[in-house]
């Protein structure tokens, strides 16, 4: 029987604060002139910061956690780590997108509100203790993302990307919902903990396996894993770059949370089945992502295929279905999100009205114009490639170790081969910046926004610092999984 406990509100306090702040910003923004949009910007940043403080303050002790609303909402170490970085990436996205959106007359209240609602959806998603709460969080994120991609209504490319995203996203949500209904029919419960406990007692295990297949398909779409990746290159390319910064970073953390909650939290007893499925998805993602990225001339599209390959690496942490593997996968998701934010943020930083700076050729001679920005972009490319001693190298190393420890040596070898192949298209960007002459369009003045320059510089330098001092962050991830 469902019952309400007022103490449950304490567990969900950061989400309530973010929801209340978003509603307040919605009302205040109605009375602001376009020239006063900075008020909305800083209120949104403040809302994310305050929510992050309450997440940190309410963090449970290591190895402990609590549930609220009859198990529908989980507050544990895993949710705390993911929420902190989801809030951080959302804040970075707002910093990187302000000038870009302002120059295109897209800096409207809806931009901030949709990102805040999407962030709220991600926070609910990573704390899901039930199939219902997981689906609600996922749809809040998805619907906000569809609208964000279509925010530039005057662009036919953005409209096309939004339609593709919506149609394919609706299909994936349908597959996920159908899988959930099969699991509910087989177990008689929506609670993930109860589903996990009842797996060995199911009368019709075939229905459970049937639901698992659809669940994997839906998760693979949300992650962008091949062969469910069709939406990702078109959406990354078609969306305004400020939006691509957001959907290319924070939602990957939420997708990890979705995969962990559903697969390990609910269907851990079927791990011998879903680990093999994820291993196959990993191989497809590594192959398609790296090979197709080589042929791209559009940088956003190249980074989209790069994302697919990184999803293949992230899945290496899942194939062992062990706390050590999940910790490595979470660490990898954090590493990728921080690095992708720099790469996409640099595209938005160098773009101007009438010049999107999306082609690889647009970065010609960047070192001649700004050695600092060229260096930051090179750091991002090398980190994505997994070059030591940058952050991305240790993230790759840890998921490879997790796969090998789980007995998937062949999968680790495949990943290493494709990682070597992937170095080529990252080095091509570095070569263009340092060894080619500047093109006419790319000789436009560099941005003068001081906060943006500081934030993206600190984000880039963090990839070096975390490359030398990744231990505390990895220990934090380990503690979240009780290691």
Number of C-alpha atoms within 10 A of each C-alpha: 3 6 7 10 10 9 10 15 14 12 23 22 15 25 21 15 17 24 18 13 21 23 15 12 21 16 12 14 20 9 9 14 10 13 9 11 16 13 14 21 20 13 17 23 20 15 22 26 17 17 23 22 14 17 23 15 11 17 19 17 11 15 13 14 16 13 17 19 18 16 17 20 22 24 23 23 24 26 22 22 22 26 29 19 20 27 25 17 26 25 23 24 25 24 21 29 23 22 21 25 21 15 13 13 12 17 22 17 19 16 22 23 21 21 25 28 21 27 30 25 26 32 28 28 30 32 27 30 28 26 22 16 21 24 20 17 24 25 19 19 26 22 17 20 23 22 19 26 27 25 22 19 11 9 13 12 17 23 21 17 22 25 17 18 23 20 13 17 21 15 14 21 23 15 21 23 19 18 24 22 19 21 26 18 16 23 24 14 16 20 21 25 20 17 25 19 14 17 19 12 10 15 11 11 15 12 18 23 19 15 24 24 16 21 26 21 22 24 23 23 24 24 26 26 30 24 15 21 22 15 20 26 21 20 29 26 21 24 26 25 28 25 27 25 29 29 26 23 28 31 26 23 26 30 22 26 26 25 21 22 25 25 24 22 20 24 24 23 17 17 17 12 14 23 20 15 15 20 22 16 23 29 23 18 29 28 23 20 27 25 18 17 26 18 11 17 14 17 24 26 23 25 26 28 28 28 30 30 30 27 27 28 30 28 30 35 32 33 28 23 21 18 20 24 27 27 27 30 28 28 29 30 28 25 24 27 23 23 26 25 26 30 24 27 27 24 25 25 27 22 22 20 12 9 12 18 23 21 16 19 19 25 28 25 23 26 20 16 17 12 14 13 21 20 19 20 27 21 24 30 25 22 28 28 24 21 16 14 16 25 29 28 19 25 27 30 16 21 28 26 19 28 27 19 14 18 13 18 15 11 20 20 14 14 24 17 13 18 21 12 16 24 18 14 23 22 15 13 19 24 15 19 28 19 13 16 15 20 14 9 14 21 16 13 9 14 13 9 11 8 11 20 17 11 15 23 18 14 19 25 18 18 25 19 14 18 20 14 14 18 12 10 14 19 14 18 25 22 18 26 20 15 13
